[in-house]
Amino acid sequence: MRAILTIAAATTMLAACSGQKDEGPTQREQIGQTWKYEGGENGRPRLAYIGSQNTVQTMTAPDTFSVLLVQPLKEGGADVTVKLVGAPFTCDMSDCRITATTDDGKSHEWKGRMATNDDGIAILPSQGAYEAIRDAKRVKVNLIVDGKEKVAPFTFDVSGLNLKG
């Protein structure tokens, strides 16, 4: 009887020690897959962002995902940045570009420059990325992951973007 109680106590302790601690939501869960807004002036958002619907496995993470950031400009329009979370972002410094497809079937090629933290591409406003995102319900963005060898599509449900506040 004593042996059974000892085994039961040891099993309970092992289960308690090996259980995962609740560390709160992951970065992907915090970003989410619907538009989130950070405040600006006069009730207008300073920044809108959304996470991709899907993840891909890369050499550095099993759940690499992408984020679209849209920052309104005072003169109208918006800056768009596409980031990669979980894997290094790669682009040719002299020719930093990505391709995207909107739900109307149109293909877009957006040129830009490496984002400040080297984790994405800041797309030039002249490329029309904001207008494509604003007018679409879904956007699929193809990003290079794992060096220059693999391109992965990331899908965003972009409907409902509201930069007017």
C-alpha positions as CSV (number, residue, x, y, z in Angstrom):
1,M,0.0,0.0,0.0
2,R,2.8,2.3,1.0
3,A,4.5,1.6,-2.4
4,I,1.3,2.6,-4.3
5,L,1.0,5.9,-2.4
6,T,4.7,6.7,-3.1
7,I,4.2,6.0,-6.8
8,A,1.1,8.0,-6.9
9,A,2.8,10.9,-5.1
10,A,5.8,10.7,-7.4
11,T,3.6,10.6,-10.5
12,T,1.7,13.7,-9.3
13,M,4.9,15.6,-8.6
14,L,6.3,14.7,-12.1
15,A,3.1,15.8,-13.8
16,A,3.1,19.1,-11.9
17,C,6.8,19.7,-12.7
18,S,6.6,18.8,-16.3
19,G,3.5,20.7,-17.1
20,Q,3.8,23.9,-19.1
21,K,3.4,27.1,-17.3
22,D,0.9,29.6,-18.7
23,E,3.2,32.2,-20.1
24,G,0.4,34.3,-21.6
25,P,-0.5,34.7,-25.3
26,T,2.1,34.2,-28.0
27,Q,3.2,37.1,-30.2
28,R,1.1,35.7,-33.0
29,E,-2.0,35.6,-30.6
30,Q,-1.3,39.1,-29.5
31,I,-1.2,40.5,-33.0
32,G,-4.1,38.4,-34.2
33,Q,-5.6,38.1,-37.6
34,T,-7.9,41.1,-37.6
35,W,-7.0,44.7,-37.8
36,K,-5.7,46.3,-34.6
37,Y,-5.1,50.0,-34.2
38,E,-2.8,52.1,-32.1
39,G,-4.0,55.6,-31.3
40,G,-3.0,58.8,-33.0
41,E,-4.3,62.4,-33.0
42,N,-8.0,63.4,-33.1
43,G,-9.2,59.8,-32.8
44,R,-7.4,58.7,-36.0
45,P,-5.2,55.7,-35.8
46,R,-1.4,56.2,-35.9
47,L,-0.9,52.6,-37.0
48,A,-3.0,49.6,-38.1
49,Y,-1.6,46.1,-38.2
50,I,-2.8,42.6,-38.9
51,G,-1.2,39.1,-38.8
52,S,-1.3,36.6,-41.5
53,Q,-3.9,33.8,-41.4
54,N,-1.3,31.1,-41.9
55,T,2.1,30.2,-40.6
56,V,4.9,28.4,-42.3
57,Q,7.7,26.2,-41.0
58,T,11.2,27.7,-41.5
59,M,14.7,26.8,-40.3
60,T,14.4,29.1,-37.4
61,A,10.7,28.6,-36.2
62,P,7.9,26.1,-36.8
63,D,5.3,28.9,-36.9
64,T,6.8,31.8,-38.9
65,F,4.1,34.4,-39.8
66,S,3.9,37.8,-41.4
67,V,2.5,41.1,-40.4
68,L,1.1,44.0,-42.5
69,L,1.5,47.5,-40.9
70,V,-0.3,50.4,-42.4
71,Q,0.6,53.9,-41.3
72,P,-1.7,56.8,-42.5
73,L,0.0,59.8,-44.1
74,K,-1.2,63.4,-43.3
75,E,-1.5,64.1,-47.0
76,G,-3.6,61.0,-47.6
77,G,-2.7,57.5,-48.5
78,A,-0.5,55.3,-46.2
79,D,2.9,53.7,-45.8
80,V,2.8,49.9,-45.8
81,T,5.4,47.7,-44.2
82,V,5.4,43.9,-44.6
83,K,7.3,42.1,-41.8
84,L,8.3,38.5,-41.2
85,V,8.1,37.1,-37.6
86,G,10.1,34.0,-36.7
87,A,12.6,34.1,-39.6
88,P,15.0,36.6,-41.0
89,F,13.6,38.7,-43.8
90,T,15.7,38.6,-47.0
91,C,15.8,40.9,-49.9
92,D,18.4,42.1,-52.4
93,M,19.3,45.6,-51.1
94,S,19.5,46.9,-54.6
95,D,16.2,45.4,-55.6
96,C,14.0,44.8,-52.6
97,R,10.6,43.7,-53.8
98,I,7.7,41.3,-53.1
99,T,4.8,40.0,-55.0
100,A,1.2,40.0,-53.8
101,T,-2.1,38.8,-55.2
102,T,-5.5,40.4,-54.2
103,D,-8.8,38.6,-54.1
104,D,-9.7,40.0,-57.5
105,G,-6.9,37.9,-59.0
106,K,-4.7,40.9,-59.8
107,S,-1.0,40.4,-59.2
108,H,1.1,43.2,-57.7
109,E,4.8,43.7,-57.4
110,W,5.8,46.1,-54.7
111,K,9.2,47.7,-54.4
112,G,10.6,49.2,-51.2
113,R,13.5,49.3,-48.8
114,M,14.6,47.1,-45.9
115,A,12.6,48.1,-42.8
116,T,14.4,49.8,-39.9
117,N,14.8,46.5,-37.9
118,D,15.8,44.5,-41.0
119,D,12.7,42.3,-40.4
120,G,10.6,43.4,-43.4
121,I,10.1,45.7,-46.4
122,A,8.9,49.3,-46.2
123,I,7.0,49.7,-49.4
124,L,7.2,53.0,-51.2
125,P,3.8,54.8,-51.3
126,S,4.1,55.1,-55.1
127,Q,3.8,51.3,-55.4
128,G,0.1,51.4,-54.6
129,A,0.2,48.8,-51.8
130,Y,-2.2,50.7,-49.5
131,E,-4.7,51.2,-52.3
132,A,-4.6,47.4,-53.1
133,I,-5.0,46.5,-49.4
134,R,-7.7,49.0,-48.8
135,D,-9.8,47.8,-51.8
136,A,-9.3,44.1,-51.2
137,K,-10.9,41.5,-48.9
138,R,-7.9,39.1,-49.0
139,V,-4.3,39.6,-49.9
140,K,-1.7,36.9,-50.4
141,V,1.9,38.1,-50.1
142,N,4.9,36.0,-51.2
143,L,7.9,36.4,-49.0
144,I,11.4,34.8,-49.2
145,V,12.0,32.6,-46.1
146,D,15.1,30.4,-45.3
147,G,17.6,32.5,-47.3
148,K,16.9,32.9,-51.0
149,E,15.8,29.3,-51.5
150,K,12.2,29.2,-50.4
151,V,9.2,31.5,-51.1
152,A,6.2,31.2,-48.8
153,P,2.7,32.7,-49.3
154,F,1.1,34.5,-46.4
155,T,-2.6,35.3,-46.6
156,F,-4.2,38.2,-44.9
157,D,-8.0,38.9,-44.4
158,V,-7.7,42.7,-44.9
159,S,-11.4,43.6,-45.1
160,G,-12.5,46.2,-42.6
161,L,-9.4,48.4,-42.6
162,N,-10.5,51.8,-41.3
163,L,-7.9,54.6,-41.0
164,K,-10.5,57.3,-40.5
165,G,-11.0,56.5,-36.8
